[in-house]
Amino acid sequence: MKSPLQYRILPLGDHALCIELGEIIDASINQQCIALFHQLKELAIPFIKDIIPAYASVTVVYDVAAIRKEHPSAYGFMKEKLEAMLLRIDTDQPLSHRKIEIPVCYDLSLGIDLQEMSQEKNIAVEEIIRIHTNKTYRVFMIGFLPGFAYMGSVDESIITARRAQPRTTVAAGSVGIAGEQTGIYPLDSPGGWNIIGQTPLKLFDAKRKQPVLLEAGDEIQFVAIDINEFNNYNLG
């Protein structure tokens, strides 16, 4: 018999609610969030416009105007409907997940914060690279930018706070560390993560059938490539 799901439902603005399963970065809680996300999608609940999984919660965006044609409180209606469905949903079911290798060039011309990290941590650049590529990372959520995957958790020896002064531009494909998280910038954008390398892969491509390369629940292994491999990667 499945154990009852521990959660609380909170309003999020006037057209969404948040199903909160916890308050920490934890793989088991995140697994429940992803399972909940997939099962809610499969139910195809009327009035729901979007479902967004995060580290420890799932946000449900709903059509306020459509609901209020029949019910005085859109939030009250959706909360009641979801509570009834949560009694039947089993988030303990095992989920299939993809294992993906991401090539990364850690050359100092691309890993522009490696030397500073090396000095701060008193760890050789080569050792930082070895540590970063020695783990499999879980994609906890997608956010900030289209296709930006928040992954964790890095080894405690290379946990590094965000930069005090964010850069106005970080190149697409840049691989960074912020706290215990690691991530990849899918587009050129401002950013404050510590940049340790760059991947030649496109994390977001609007021309693809599936524009976003990674999704929550994926397992990521970074693989080091040299600068020549990086420069020639997309040349065939």
C-alpha positions in Angstrom: 0.0 0.0 0.0 1.4 3.4 -1.0 2.2 5.9 1.7 0.1 9.1 1.7 1.8 12.0 0.0 3.0 14.7 2.3 2.2 18.1 0.8 0.7 21.6 1.3 -1.0 23.7 -1.4 -0.4 27.4 -1.5 -1.8 30.2 -3.8 0.7 31.6 -6.2 -0.6 34.9 -7.6 -4.2 35.0 -8.9 -3.9 32.3 -11.5 -1.7 29.5 -10.1 -1.1 27.4 -7.0 1.9 25.6 -5.7 1.9 22.0 -4.5 4.9 22.0 -2.0 6.4 18.6 -1.1 9.4 19.9 0.8 11.8 22.8 1.4 15.2 21.3 0.6 17.2 20.1 -2.4 16.7 16.3 -2.1 16.7 13.7 -4.8 13.8 11.7 -3.3 11.6 14.7 -2.9 12.5 15.9 -6.4 11.6 12.4 -7.7 8.1 12.8 -6.2 7.7 16.2 -7.9 8.6 14.8 -11.3 6.3 11.8 -10.8 3.5 14.2 -9.8 4.2 16.4 -12.8 4.0 13.5 -15.2 0.8 12.0 -13.7 -1.0 15.4 -13.6 -0.1 15.9 -17.3 -1.5 12.5 -18.1 -4.8 13.3 -16.4 -5.3 16.2 -18.8 -7.3 18.1 -16.1 -9.7 20.8 -17.6 -8.8 24.4 -16.9 -5.1 23.7 -16.3 -2.9 25.7 -18.7 0.6 24.7 -17.5 2.3 22.4 -14.9 5.8 23.3 -13.8 8.0 21.0 -11.7 10.7 22.5 -9.5 13.2 21.2 -6.8 10.5 20.4 -4.2 7.2 21.7 -5.6 4.9 21.6 -8.6 3.2 24.8 -9.8 -0.1 24.5 -11.5 -1.3 27.4 -13.7 -5.0 27.5 -14.4 -7.5 29.5 -16.5 -9.2 31.8 -14.0 -11.7 33.3 -16.4 -13.0 29.9 -17.6 -13.3 28.6 -14.0 -15.1 31.6 -12.7 -17.9 31.1 -15.3 -19.0 28.2 -13.2 -17.3 28.6 -9.8 -16.9 31.8 -7.6 -13.4 31.0 -6.5 -10.9 29.7 -9.1 -8.3 28.9 -6.4 -10.8 27.1 -4.1 -12.1 25.1 -7.0 -8.6 24.0 -8.2 -7.4 23.3 -4.7 -10.3 21.0 -4.0 -10.0 19.3 -7.3 -6.2 18.7 -6.9 -6.6 17.5 -3.3 -9.0 14.8 -4.5 -6.7 13.7 -7.3 -3.6 13.7 -5.0 -5.3 10.9 -2.9 -5.1 8.7 -6.0 -1.7 9.6 -7.3 1.2 7.4 -6.6 4.5 9.3 -6.6 6.5 6.3 -5.3 6.3 4.6 -8.7 9.8 4.2 -10.3 10.4 6.5 -13.2 12.5 5.9 -16.3 15.3 8.5 -16.7 17.7 9.3 -19.4 21.5 9.1 -19.0 23.2 11.7 -21.0 26.9 12.5 -21.6 27.7 16.2 -22.0 31.1 17.0 -23.6 32.8 20.0 -21.8 36.0 21.8 -22.6 37.7 23.0 -19.4 40.4 25.0 -21.2 41.2 28.2 -19.3 40.1 30.3 -22.3 36.6 29.0 -21.7 36.7 28.1 -18.0 37.3 31.7 -17.1 36.8 31.2 -13.3 38.9 28.0 -12.9 42.0 29.7 -11.8 40.2 31.9 -9.3 38.4 28.8 -7.9 41.7 27.0 -7.8 43.3 29.7 -5.6 40.2 30.0 -3.4 39.9 26.3 -2.8 43.6 25.6 -2.8 42.9 22.8 -5.4 44.7 22.4 -8.7 42.7 23.2 -11.8 43.2 19.7 -13.0 41.8 18.3 -9.8 38.7 20.6 -10.0 38.1 19.2 -13.5 38.5 15.6 -12.3 36.1 16.2 -9.4 33.5 17.8 -11.6 33.6 15.0 -14.2 33.7 12.3 -11.5 30.0 12.5 -10.5 26.7 11.9 -12.2 24.4 14.9 -11.7 20.6 14.9 -11.5 18.6 17.6 -13.4 16.4 18.9 -10.6 14.5 21.4 -12.7 14.6 23.7 -15.8 14.3 27.4 -15.2 15.8 30.9 -15.4 16.2 30.6 -19.2 14.7 28.2 -21.7 16.6 24.9 -21.2 18.7 26.0 -18.2 19.1 22.8 -16.2 19.8 23.1 -12.5 21.8 20.1 -11.6 23.3 18.8 -8.4 24.9 18.2 -6.3 28.6 19.0 -6.8 31.2 17.5 -4.5 31.5 19.6 -1.3 35.2 20.4 -2.1 34.2 22.5 -5.1 31.0 24.2 -3.7 31.5 27.9 -4.6 29.2 30.8 -3.9 27.8 32.8 -6.8 30.0 35.7 -7.9 29.5 38.9 -6.0 29.4 40.8 -9.3 27.4 39.0 -12.0 28.7 39.3 -15.6 26.6 41.2 -18.1 27.2 38.4 -20.7 27.9 34.7 -20.2 28.4 32.7 -23.4 25.9 30.0 -24.4 27.1 26.6 -23.4 29.1 27.9 -20.4 29.2 25.4 -17.6 29.1 26.9 -14.1 28.9 26.2 -10.4 26.8 28.2 -7.9 26.7 26.8 -4.4 26.2 23.1 -4.6 24.6 23.3 -8.0 26.1 23.0 -11.5 24.4 24.2 -14.7 24.8 25.1 -18.3 23.8 28.4 -19.8 21.6 27.6 -22.9 21.8 31.1 -24.3 24.1 34.2 -24.1 22.8 36.0 -21.0 23.8 37.8 -17.9 24.9 35.5 -15.1 26.7 35.1 -11.8 27.7 31.5 -11.8 31.4 30.5 -11.7 32.3 29.4 -15.2 34.5 26.4 -15.3 34.1 25.3 -19.0 31.9 25.2 -22.0 30.0 22.6 -24.0 29.6 22.7 -27.8 26.1 21.2 -27.5 23.1 23.4 -27.9 20.9 23.2 -24.8 18.2 25.2 -26.5 17.3 25.3 -30.2 14.0 26.7 -31.3 14.3 24.8 -34.7 14.3 21.4 -33.0 11.1 19.4 -32.6 12.0 19.3 -28.9 13.8 22.7 -28.4 15.1 21.9 -24.8 17.8 19.3 -24.7 17.6 18.3 -21.0 14.6 17.7 -18.8 14.0 17.2 -15.1 15.0 13.7 -13.9 17.8 13.3 -16.4 21.2 12.0 -15.2 24.1 13.9 -16.6 27.8 12.9 -16.9 30.2 15.6 -17.9 33.1 14.3 -20.2 36.2 16.5 -20.6 37.3 17.3 -24.2 40.2 19.5 -25.3 40.1 22.8 -27.1 40.6 21.2 -30.5 37.8 18.8 -30.0 35.6 21.7 -28.8 36.4 23.8 -31.9 35.8 21.0 -34.3 32.8 19.4 -32.5 30.1 20.7 -34.8 32.2 20.3 -38.0 31.4 16.6 -38.3 
